[in-house]
């Protein structure tokens, strides 16, 4: 899972992706559910793997959030900047990009599953650390029981995907100070899961 190849593939797909997704509501029901767990007065949100279409960013801005977006694809970000000029966009690899602040809500919808297996744990630790007190994390992952990797085609490009498995994600979230508030196989029978976790104080 070479991040440079992921970047190259998404650069090539930016225009196609915008056309495909410009009216999409994919994932918004999960985001709506995640917002139920966000504390009153929360105002800082980060979308990891935001892409160019920005439906998550649009909903969050409508709810009064100041938004930031990160994507590995320069073309995706260039398109997104034209659509949402008030968002703080950055081009970067989630494995190495330093979070500039803590956020009340971090979303990683269909983005972290491109990581190599060995990168999931450090990235998850970074995202949990990047949550403010009582902050909420929404992420998707493969819904298997064991760690594994697969390949698939999307938009005519070959991508690789990996997952630690649901039990390991649950253990790591708790280790990194977050408790799962909701988990759903939202595309059953496909092994696609979204998890909502909330940062908790533990004595």
C-alpha positions in Angstrom: 0.0 0.0 0.0 2.2 2.8 -1.3 0.8 6.2 -0.4 2.3 7.6 -3.6 0.2 5.3 -5.7 -2.9 6.1 -3.7 -2.2 9.8 -4.3 -1.6 9.2 -8.0 -4.8 7.3 -8.3 -7.0 9.8 -6.6 -5.4 12.7 -8.5 -6.5 10.9 -11.7 -10.0 10.4 -10.3 -10.7 13.9 -9.0 -12.9 15.1 -11.8 -14.7 11.8 -12.2 -15.3 11.6 -8.5 -16.8 15.0 -8.3 -19.3 14.2 -11.1 -20.2 10.9 -9.4 -20.7 12.2 -5.9 -21.9 15.8 -6.3 -25.5 14.8 -5.3 -24.5 11.9 -3.0 -25.7 11.5 0.6 -23.3 8.6 1.2 -22.2 8.5 4.8 -24.3 11.5 5.9 -26.6 9.3 8.1 -23.6 8.1 10.0 -22.3 11.7 10.4 -25.7 12.7 11.7 -25.5 10.0 14.3 -22.0 11.0 15.2 -23.1 14.5 15.8 -25.6 13.2 18.4 -22.5 12.5 20.6 -20.8 15.8 20.1 -21.0 18.1 23.1 -22.9 21.4 22.9 -20.7 24.3 21.9 -18.3 22.1 19.9 -17.0 24.0 16.9 -13.8 22.4 15.5 -14.0 19.6 13.0 -11.5 17.7 10.8 -12.3 15.5 7.8 -9.5 13.1 7.0 -9.6 12.0 3.4 -12.0 14.8 2.6 -11.8 14.4 -1.2 -13.1 17.0 -3.5 -16.9 16.9 -3.2 -17.1 17.8 0.5 -20.6 16.6 1.6 -19.3 16.1 5.2 -17.8 19.5 5.2 -20.9 21.1 3.9 -23.1 19.5 6.6 -20.6 20.4 9.3 -20.4 24.1 8.2 -24.2 24.2 8.2 -24.1 23.1 11.8 -21.7 25.9 12.7 -18.4 24.1 12.7 -15.1 25.6 11.6 -13.8 22.9 9.3 -10.4 21.6 8.2 -9.9 19.0 5.5 -6.9 16.7 4.7 -6.4 14.6 1.6 -3.4 12.9 0.1 -4.4 14.0 -3.4 -3.5 17.5 -4.6 -6.1 17.4 -7.3 -8.8 16.5 -4.8 -7.8 19.4 -2.5 -7.4 21.9 -5.4 -11.0 21.1 -6.4 -12.3 21.2 -2.9 -10.7 24.6 -2.2 -12.7 26.1 -5.1 -15.9 24.7 -3.6 -15.3 25.6 0.0 -12.9 28.6 0.3 -13.5 29.0 4.1 -12.2 25.5 4.9 -8.6 25.0 6.1 -7.4 22.5 3.6 -4.1 20.6 3.6 -2.5 18.1 1.3 -0.8 15.3 3.2 -0.4 11.7 4.2 -2.4 11.0 7.4 0.5 8.8 8.6 2.9 11.7 8.7 0.8 14.9 8.8 0.9 16.5 12.2 -2.5 17.6 13.5 -2.2 21.3 14.2 -4.7 21.3 17.0 -7.3 19.2 18.8 -10.7 18.8 17.3 -14.2 18.3 18.7 -15.0 15.9 15.8 -12.7 14.0 13.5 -14.1 12.0 10.6 -12.2 9.4 8.6 -14.8 8.1 6.2 -13.4 5.5 3.7 -9.9 6.8 4.0 -7.9 5.0 6.7 -8.8 1.7 5.1 -6.1 2.5 2.5 -3.4 2.3 5.2 -0.9 -0.5 5.4 -1.7 -2.8 8.3 1.3 -1.6 10.3 0.1 2.0 10.1 -3.4 1.6 11.5 -2.3 1.6 15.2 -0.1 4.7 15.1 -2.6 6.6 13.0 -5.5 5.7 15.3 -3.4 6.8 18.3 -2.8 10.1 16.6 -6.4 10.7 15.8 -7.5 9.9 19.4 -4.8 12.2 20.7 -6.1 14.8 18.3 -9.6 14.8 19.9 -10.5 17.6 22.4 -12.0 16.6 25.8 -15.2 14.7 25.0 -14.3 14.8 21.3 -15.9 12.3 18.8 -14.2 10.1 16.2 -16.1 8.7 13.2 -14.2 6.2 11.1 -14.9 3.3 8.7 -13.1 0.0 8.5 -13.3 -3.5 7.2 -15.7 -5.6 9.3 -13.8 -8.8 9.5 -12.6 -10.5 12.7 -8.9 -10.7 11.9 -6.3 -8.4 10.4 -6.1 -8.7 6.6 -5.6 -6.9 3.3 -7.4 -7.0 -0.1 -7.2 -5.4 -3.5 -10.1 -4.0 -5.5 -10.9 -1.8 -8.5 -12.5 1.6 -8.1 -13.1 4.1 -11.0 -10.9 2.0 -13.2 -7.9 2.2 -10.7 -6.5 -0.5 -8.6 -6.5 0.1 -4.8 -5.4 -1.8 -1.8 -7.4 -1.9 1.5 -6.6 -3.3 4.9 -8.2 -3.7 8.3 -7.0 -4.8 11.8 -10.4 -6.4 12.4 -13.2 -5.2 14.6 -11.9 -6.7 17.9 -8.5 -5.1 17.5 -9.9 -1.7 16.6 -12.2 -1.8 19.7 -9.2 -2.7 21.9 -7.0 0.1 20.5 -9.7 2.7 20.8 -10.1 1.9 24.5 -6.3 1.9 25.0 -6.1 5.3 23.4 -8.8 6.8 25.6 -11.9 6.4 23.5 -15.1 4.4 24.1 -17.2 3.1 21.3 -20.7 4.7 21.3 -22.0 3.1 18.1 -20.9 0.5 15.6 -22.8 -0.6 12.5 -22.4 -2.8 9.5 -24.0 -0.2 7.3 -23.7 -2.0 4.0 -24.4 -5.6 5.0 -23.6 -8.2 3.7 -20.5 -6.2 2.7 -17.8 -6.0 5.4 -18.0 -2.3 5.8 -18.3 -0.9 9.3 -18.5 2.6 10.7 -17.5 3.2 14.3 -18.4 6.2 16.5 -16.0 6.6 19.5 -15.9 9.3 22.2 -12.9 10.4 24.2 -13.5 9.6 27.8 -11.8 10.4 31.1 -10.6 7.4 33.0 -9.1 7.5 36.5 
